[in-house]
Amino acid sequence: MMTNATVGEIAQAAKGRELTLKYKDGAQKIVVPEGTPIGTTVPADRSFLVPGEYVFVATRVEADGKMTALRIQVSKNGVKPPQ
């Protein structure tokens, strides 16, 4: 399941960090274990698209059936796109 939330608070917990996530209709606390990979999106250029890297491509399908890439995420330093 995918949900959009804002991180409200961060606290140290016994097994990692406890995040308080704030949603439109409430809040929830989750524990993120130590060593959990955290990804972020940064601008890049075409030189990052090389054979062997993993990609996630968000596309739009045109009326003629052709697909247009709207956004491309590519792996870096062994971290794959989260989708």
C-alpha positions as CSV (number, residue, x, y, z in Angstrom):
1,M,0.0,0.0,0.0
2,M,1.2,3.5,-0.7
3,T,0.3,6.4,1.5
4,N,1.5,10.0,1.5
5,A,2.4,11.4,4.9
6,T,4.7,14.0,6.6
7,V,7.3,13.1,9.2
8,G,6.2,14.9,12.3
9,E,8.6,13.6,14.9
10,I,11.7,11.3,15.1
11,A,12.7,9.6,18.3
12,Q,15.3,6.9,19.1
13,A,13.7,3.5,19.8
14,A,15.1,0.2,21.0
15,K,15.2,-1.3,17.5
16,G,15.8,1.8,15.4
17,R,14.1,5.1,15.0
18,E,10.4,5.8,15.7
19,L,8.8,8.1,13.2
20,T,5.5,9.8,13.8
21,L,3.8,10.1,10.4
22,K,1.1,12.7,10.0
23,Y,-1.7,12.1,7.5
24,K,-4.7,14.3,6.5
25,D,-6.9,12.3,8.8
26,G,-4.6,11.4,11.7
27,A,-1.2,10.1,12.7
28,Q,0.7,6.8,13.1
29,K,4.0,5.8,14.7
30,I,6.3,3.3,12.9
31,V,9.7,2.0,13.8
32,V,12.4,2.1,11.1
33,P,15.1,-0.5,11.9
34,E,18.8,0.4,11.8
35,G,20.3,-0.4,8.4
36,T,17.0,0.3,6.4
37,P,18.0,1.8,3.1
38,I,16.7,5.3,2.6
39,G,16.3,6.6,-1.0
40,T,16.0,10.1,-2.3
41,T,15.4,11.6,-5.7
42,V,18.0,13.9,-7.2
43,P,18.3,15.4,-10.7
44,A,20.6,13.5,-13.1
45,D,21.3,13.3,-16.8
46,R,21.3,10.6,-19.5
47,S,24.8,9.4,-18.5
48,F,23.2,7.6,-15.5
49,L,21.3,5.3,-17.9
50,V,23.8,2.5,-18.5
51,P,23.5,-1.2,-19.1
52,G,22.9,-3.3,-15.9
53,E,21.3,-0.5,-13.9
54,Y,17.7,-0.9,-12.6
55,V,15.1,1.6,-13.7
56,F,11.6,2.6,-12.8
57,V,9.8,4.5,-15.6
58,A,6.6,6.4,-15.2
59,T,4.9,6.6,-18.6
60,R,1.9,8.1,-20.4
61,V,0.2,6.0,-23.1
62,E,-0.7,8.1,-26.1
63,A,-3.8,7.6,-28.3
64,D,-1.7,5.8,-30.9
65,G,-0.4,3.3,-28.3
66,K,3.1,4.8,-28.0
67,M,4.4,5.4,-24.5
68,T,6.1,8.6,-23.4
69,A,8.4,8.6,-20.3
70,L,7.4,11.2,-17.8
71,R,10.0,10.3,-15.1
72,I,12.8,7.8,-14.9
73,Q,14.5,6.6,-11.7
74,V,17.7,4.7,-11.9
75,S,19.7,2.7,-9.4
76,K,22.9,4.2,-7.9
77,N,25.6,2.6,-5.8
78,G,23.6,-0.6,-5.6
79,V,20.4,1.0,-4.3
80,K,17.4,0.2,-6.6
81,P,14.5,2.5,-7.2
82,P,11.9,1.9,-4.5
83,Q,9.0,1.1,-6.8
